[in-house]
Amino acid sequence: TVRVYVDAARVPWPAAEGGSRLPGALIAPGLQDRDFEPLAAGDALFVRRNGRVVEYDGESGAVVYPVFVNEAAYYHAQSGAAGVALATLADWPIEDFTPESR
């Protein structure tokens, strides 16, 4: 078996007030540069301009693995892209593909 990351969800940027197309929050400092590290329900995901922390709600699993954290292409809140993509870990069975096994 091989451990693989499986796409679980996309978390959109929190919307900004006043109709701005820019996100209404930044990636939480503790999440920056932590792609593929565990994120548990209740952990900080975003921080709004007023300092309010937006926590991961656990909707996609009690523990998930953020990927593509803070990618510049995702900055437009209504771009259809996620602020953070989330993955889960799974065991993927593989067969022996050596020439002797064929």
C-alpha positions as CSV (number, residue, x, y, z in Angstrom):
1,T,0.0,0.0,0.0
2,V,0.9,3.6,-0.6
3,R,-0.3,6.5,1.5
4,V,-1.9,9.1,-0.9
5,Y,-3.6,12.5,-0.5
6,V,-7.1,12.5,-1.7
7,D,-8.9,15.8,-2.7
8,A,-11.5,16.4,0.0
9,A,-12.8,20.0,-0.3
10,R,-12.1,23.6,-1.2
11,V,-12.4,26.3,1.4
12,P,-13.3,29.6,-0.2
13,W,-11.7,32.9,1.0
14,P,-14.1,34.7,3.4
15,A,-15.8,37.4,1.5
16,A,-14.8,41.0,2.1
17,E,-17.3,43.7,3.1
18,G,-18.5,46.3,0.7
19,G,-18.5,44.0,-2.4
20,S,-14.7,43.9,-2.9
21,R,-13.5,41.1,-5.1
22,L,-10.5,40.6,-2.8
23,P,-10.6,38.2,0.2
24,G,-11.9,39.4,3.5
25,A,-9.2,37.6,5.4
26,L,-5.6,36.3,5.3
27,I,-4.3,32.8,5.8
28,A,-3.7,32.3,9.5
29,P,0.1,32.7,10.2
30,G,0.3,29.2,11.7
31,L,-0.9,27.7,8.5
32,Q,1.4,29.5,6.1
33,D,4.1,27.3,4.6
34,R,2.5,24.2,6.1
35,D,1.2,22.4,3.0
36,F,0.5,18.7,3.7
37,E,0.6,19.1,7.5
38,P,-2.4,18.1,9.6
39,L,-5.1,20.7,10.3
40,A,-7.7,19.7,12.9
41,A,-11.2,21.0,13.5
42,G,-10.9,24.2,15.6
43,D,-7.4,25.1,14.2
44,A,-7.0,28.6,12.8
45,L,-7.6,28.8,9.0
46,F,-8.0,32.5,8.2
47,V,-7.6,35.8,10.1
48,R,-10.0,38.7,9.3
49,R,-8.7,42.3,9.1
50,N,-10.3,43.0,12.5
51,G,-8.2,40.1,14.0
52,R,-11.0,37.6,14.3
53,V,-9.8,34.1,13.7
54,V,-11.8,31.9,11.3
55,E,-11.4,28.2,12.4
56,Y,-11.5,25.1,10.4
57,D,-15.0,23.7,11.1
58,G,-14.2,20.0,10.6
59,E,-16.8,19.6,7.8
60,S,-14.4,17.7,5.6
61,G,-13.0,15.5,8.3
62,A,-11.7,15.8,11.9
63,V,-8.1,16.1,10.5
64,V,-7.3,17.2,6.9
65,Y,-4.2,18.2,5.1
66,P,-4.1,21.7,3.5
67,V,-2.5,22.0,0.0
68,F,-1.9,25.0,-2.2
69,V,-2.0,27.3,0.9
70,N,-2.0,31.0,0.0
71,E,-1.5,30.5,-3.7
72,A,-1.5,33.9,-5.4
73,A,-3.9,32.8,-8.1
74,Y,-6.6,32.3,-5.5
75,Y,-6.7,35.9,-4.2
76,H,-9.8,37.0,-5.9
77,A,-12.6,35.9,-3.6
78,Q,-15.1,35.4,-6.4
79,S,-12.6,33.8,-8.8
80,G,-14.1,30.3,-8.3
81,A,-10.9,29.2,-6.7
82,A,-10.4,28.1,-3.1
83,G,-8.5,29.9,-0.4
84,V,-7.3,26.5,0.7
85,A,-7.6,23.1,-0.8
86,L,-8.0,20.2,1.7
87,A,-7.0,16.6,1.3
88,T,-7.4,13.5,3.4
89,L,-4.9,10.6,3.6
90,A,-5.8,7.1,2.3
91,D,-4.1,3.8,1.9
92,W,-4.0,2.9,-1.8
93,P,-3.4,-0.8,-2.5
94,I,-0.9,-1.4,-5.3
95,E,0.0,-4.6,-7.0
96,D,3.5,-5.9,-7.7
97,F,4.3,-4.6,-11.2
98,T,7.7,-6.2,-11.5
99,P,8.4,-8.1,-14.8
100,E,8.4,-11.3,-12.9
101,S,4.8,-10.8,-11.7
102,R,3.4,-10.6,-15.3
